[in-house]
Amino acid sequence: MGRRGPSPKPTALRILQGNPGKIGLNPHEPKLPQAAIDLKPPAFLSTAAEQVWQRLVPDLRAAGLLTSIDVDLLAAYCSTHARWRAAEDFLAAKGFSYIIRGEPTKNEPLGRVKYVQQYPQVAIAHKALQLLCRLGADLGLSPAARSRIHVEKPDATKNPASATAKRIFG
């Protein structure tokens, strides 16, 4: 049976947001190392998805929100983003629907309009956007999550994410 309520936030994200609900931090949460500085995108990503990857990885890593085991989740986000953009680009060029016509007749050489059909890209874009929002929230990318993140000014000699983790986790 599914769990009710919103998914719990990762401790690192809660710390960056200043723990506004003052909810106790999980002392047993796994302490994973940050992703490598030169983290490469998985080979299966499309060119469009790889561009999203290249755009997000530096910021996620700088905020301390990306570990090596988050790669698949981030790859899913990037692929979903590329799928959503492709569907939206198609709809921008073609519109949302097309006309299905019957057999041509002498009076109507193009055929009589039977009905208007929605392009499959409408549903693809809608479902991809829903998934994108869910994955983005899990990665700390939703607008609501971003508006609550307060990152201290980084010290040039220290990695801000590792300093925060060290302060919290010892």
Order of alpha helices (4+ residues) and beta strands (2+ residues): alpha-alpha-alpha-beta-beta-alpha-alpha-alpha
